[in-house]
Amino acid sequence: VKVNYTGKYENGKIFDTSDEQKAKEAGSHVPGREYAPLELKVGVAQVIKGFDNALRGMEEGMEKEIKIPPEEAYGDRKEELVQAVPLAIFAQNNMKPTKGMKINTGQGVAEIIHVGQEEVKLDFNHPLAGKTIYFEIKVEELKKAR
């Protein structure tokens, strides 16, 4: 299936979209990104469960708005995925940590949520963990799997 989509938080703010104009209007445009319908196979876990389930039974040209709770999206936030590391590690790597900065680690991507005198707190939760999210979806093309 090829589907155009716009993902929003509960407050209506767009966090992702396949529509370049909507991204520009929302202030979330990423230069160089290709904005195009998402192409995927339904039922093979290529997208979050709630999005995949919403596509089942839809026909070409159909549109719908869906609400996806955390358990069918990115799961609940897990406190064990928040870890403290010594500030000295950043100094050794010539990095100045700041709150909100995202860093790549051997354990994956983390967001710095606190910078203290001696330690830095890293959050390895997905940014959408614990959130109910909303999507506007439209099926642009439908092909039967072989």
N, C-alpha and C positions, 0 to 999 in steps of 0.2 A: 504494500500500500504506500502511496505517497500522500503525505498529510501536511497541511500548513497548520501552525499552532502558535499560540501566544500563552505563555505561562505567567501567572500573577500570584502575588502574595495576597493574604486576606484583605489588606488595605487597598488592593487594586493596582499596586505598583508592579510593573512588568519586570520580570527577572530574566526572561528569555523569549525569543520569538523567531520565527522563520521569515518574518516580514520586515524588510530593511527600513521601510518608511515608519513603521510602528516603533522600531528600535530607535530611530533618530528622534521621533517625537517624545519618547520616554527617557531620552538621555542615556540610553544604554547601548548605543551603536558602537560596534567594534570595527574600526577600519581594517580592511583586508579580509574580513570574514565573508564567506560566501553565504548569502541569505537565500535559501531555497527550501522547497518542501523536503521534509524528512522522509526518507525511503527506508522502510523496514518490513520485516515479516512479522505478522501478528501471531502471538502464541509461542514465541521462542525466546522470551525474556531479553529482548534487545533494548527495551525501555522499562521504566518502572511499572509495577504490576497494575496500578490504577489506570494508567494511560493505556496500557495494552488491553485491559478489560473493556475500556470505553470504546475501543475500535471494533471490538467483536460485534458483528451484525450490521455495521454501518455500510452504506452503499456509496458509490461514487457521487460526489456533489453534496452529500449530507454534511450538516454542521451541528455541533452541539457544544454546550458548556458543561464542564465537569468539575467536581470538587473531589480532591484526593486527600484522605487523611494520612497522617505520618506512616501508619502501618502498611499502607499500599504505595508509599512514596519512598522516602529515604530513611524511614525508621525513626525511633525515638532518639533523643540525645542520650549519650552514654558518658557519665562522669569519668569512667575509667579511660576514656579517650582524651582527657585533659591531663597533660603531663607537665611537670616542672623540670626544667633543665638549668644547669649553672650558666649564669651570664657570661662566665669566662669562655665558654665554648664559642660564643659569638665573637668575642674579642680575638680569639685564636684564628678565626676565619675572616678577620677584617670586616665584620658585619656590625652595623649599629641597629639593633632590633627596635622596632617601633610598633605600638599597638595597631592592629589591623593589617600588618604586613603578612603576606602569605609566603611561606618558604617550602622548598622541596627538601625532604629528608629521606633517609633510608627506609623510613616507615610510611612514606607517602607525603601528601601535601598537608601542611598545618597552618593555622592562623594564629598569630601571636595575639593573645587576649590580655596579657599583663606583663609589664616590664618592671621588675623590682630592683632593689639594691644589689642582690646577689643571684637572683634567679629570674627566669623567663617562663611564663606559662604558655604552652602550646595546646591548641585545640585541634584534634584530628577528626572531629565529627564532620560529616558532610555539611556544607553551609545551610542546606534545607532540612537537615535532621530536626525532628520535633515539630515541623511546620505543616499545617494544612495548606495545600496549594490548589490553585485553580487553573484550568486550561480552557481556552477556546480552540476547538479543533475543526478542521474541514478536510474531508477526504477528497483529494484532487484526482487520484487515479487508483484503480483497484485492479489487481491482476491475480488470477488464481494460481496458487502454487502448483508446481508440476510434481 
